[in-house]
Amino acid sequence: MNTTLYVISVMSRDRVGIVAEVASVISSLAGDIADLRQSVLRGYFTMILLAAFPTDVTASQIQQALFALNVERCNHPDDVPSLEIAIKRAEDATEAGTPDIPENAYVLTASGPDRIGFVATVSSFCATNGINILDLSTAVDGNTYIMMLLIDLSCCADIDVLRRKLQTFGQKNGFNVVLQHYDIFRATNEIE
């Protein structure tokens, strides 16, 4: 069967049942969820997924079916829709089963005093040094801001030079910076 891949993003105030509702709509349209990431950030639900649909299912049909969830949840005409939805055809998505983790994947952890511009400073260092950020999460613990990045160093010529740059960068900005190969990070952090 020929299929079309779509990237669908959903945002809402968090509540019980969002994943089940969205997944049910997708399956009712014969959509197959290939990949999904979901998180709750300070009371806001965010989800991005990649799904394959039969070629006769359009982005407009998917949008309308998902929008119907908003209509069902609104009790009054003035209620604000609960889900914000964006859909885009995935032109260049990799095939199912293709690993998301490249061979030169590393985990970069940066922590330091919480301040405005922390994420901009670290991500700018990455961009300047040809580091592709694959995944990123942050947390605040007291007055300490913690940023954990899964990065691809395929474009970095020399890991030792990068480590020295990171050390200088960390000292200059007051950050504790740790770089580990993804395989080592995974092996030391697996829960049995």
C-alpha positions in Angstrom: 0.0 0.0 0.0 1.3 3.4 -0.9 1.5 5.9 2.0 2.2 9.5 2.7 4.2 10.6 5.7 3.0 13.5 7.8 4.6 15.3 10.7 1.9 16.3 13.3 2.5 18.5 16.3 0.1 19.0 19.1 0.2 21.5 22.0 -2.3 22.0 24.8 -2.6 22.6 28.5 -1.9 19.2 30.0 -4.9 16.9 30.8 -5.6 13.2 30.8 -6.3 11.5 27.5 -4.6 13.6 24.9 -2.3 10.9 23.5 -5.2 8.4 23.4 -7.5 10.9 21.6 -4.9 11.9 19.0 -3.8 8.3 18.4 -7.4 7.2 18.0 -8.1 9.8 15.4 -4.9 8.8 13.5 -5.9 5.1 13.6 -9.5 5.9 12.5 -7.9 7.4 9.3 -5.8 4.2 8.8 -2.7 6.1 9.9 0.3 4.2 11.3 2.3 6.1 13.9 6.0 5.6 13.0 7.6 7.7 15.7 6.4 9.9 18.5 7.9 12.2 21.2 5.7 13.6 23.9 6.5 15.8 27.0 4.8 18.0 29.5 6.6 21.3 30.2 5.3 23.1 33.3 1.7 22.2 32.6 1.8 22.3 28.8 1.6 19.1 26.8 3.7 18.9 23.6 3.8 16.1 21.1 5.3 15.6 17.7 4.8 12.5 15.7 5.4 11.0 12.3 2.6 9.0 10.8 2.0 7.2 7.5 -1.4 7.5 6.0 -2.9 6.0 2.8 -2.3 8.3 -0.1 -5.9 9.2 -0.4 -5.9 10.8 3.1 -5.0 14.5 2.9 -3.5 16.8 5.5 -6.8 18.7 5.4 -8.8 15.5 6.4 -6.3 14.9 9.3 -6.6 18.5 10.4 -10.4 18.3 10.4 -10.5 15.0 12.3 -8.1 16.3 14.9 -10.0 19.7 15.1 -13.2 17.7 15.9 -11.5 16.8 19.2 -11.6 20.5 20.1 -15.3 20.8 19.2 -16.2 17.7 21.3 -14.3 19.2 24.3 -15.7 22.7 24.1 -18.8 23.1 26.4 -19.6 26.7 25.4 -19.1 28.7 22.1 -16.6 31.0 23.9 -14.4 28.1 25.1 -10.9 28.1 23.7 -10.0 25.0 21.7 -7.9 22.7 23.8 -5.5 21.5 21.1 -3.3 23.5 18.8 -2.4 21.4 15.8 0.1 21.7 12.9 0.5 19.2 10.1 3.1 19.1 7.4 3.9 16.5 4.8 7.2 14.8 5.6 9.1 15.0 2.3 12.5 13.8 3.5 11.8 11.6 6.4 14.0 8.6 6.8 12.6 5.1 6.4 11.2 3.2 9.4 13.8 1.3 11.2 16.5 3.8 10.4 18.4 4.5 13.6 18.0 8.0 15.0 21.3 7.8 16.8 24.3 8.4 14.5 27.7 6.7 15.0 29.3 10.0 16.2 26.6 10.7 18.8 27.6 12.2 22.1 25.8 13.5 25.2 26.7 17.0 26.3 25.7 18.2 29.7 26.0 21.8 30.7 25.0 23.1 34.1 25.4 26.4 36.0 23.6 29.2 37.7 20.2 29.8 36.2 20.2 32.9 34.0 18.7 34.4 30.9 20.4 33.2 27.8 21.7 29.9 29.1 20.2 27.9 26.2 21.1 30.5 23.6 24.7 30.5 24.8 25.1 26.7 24.7 23.3 26.2 21.4 25.3 29.1 19.8 28.5 27.3 20.8 27.2 24.2 19.2 26.2 26.0 16.0 29.6 27.8 15.8 31.4 24.5 16.1 29.4 22.4 13.6 27.6 20.4 16.3 24.1 19.2 15.3 21.7 19.0 18.3 19.5 15.9 17.9 17.6 16.1 21.2 17.7 18.6 24.1 16.1 18.8 27.5 16.5 21.3 30.4 15.6 21.4 34.0 16.0 23.8 36.9 17.2 22.5 40.3 17.1 25.3 42.8 19.3 28.0 41.2 21.1 25.6 38.9 20.1 25.3 35.3 20.8 21.9 33.7 20.9 21.3 30.0 21.3 17.9 28.4 21.9 17.6 24.7 22.2 14.6 22.4 24.5 15.8 19.7 26.0 14.6 16.4 29.7 15.3 16.0 30.0 14.0 12.4 31.1 17.4 11.2 33.7 17.9 13.9 37.2 17.0 12.6 39.0 16.6 16.0 37.3 15.5 19.2 40.3 16.6 21.3 40.2 20.1 19.9 36.5 20.2 20.7 37.0 19.0 24.2 39.5 21.9 24.8 37.1 24.4 23.3 34.4 23.1 25.6 36.6 23.4 28.6 37.4 27.1 27.7 33.7 27.7 27.0 32.7 26.3 30.3 35.2 28.3 32.3 34.4 31.5 30.5 30.6 31.1 31.1 30.7 29.5 34.6 29.3 26.3 33.3 30.2 22.7 34.3 30.4 21.0 30.9 30.7 17.2 30.4 31.0 15.4 27.0 30.5 11.6 26.8 30.1 9.3 23.8 26.5 8.2 23.6 27.3 4.5 24.0 29.2 5.2 27.2 26.5 7.5 28.5 23.8 4.8 27.8 25.9 2.0 29.3 26.5 4.0 32.6 22.9 5.2 32.9 20.8 2.1 32.0 18.4 0.9 34.6 18.2 -2.8 34.9 
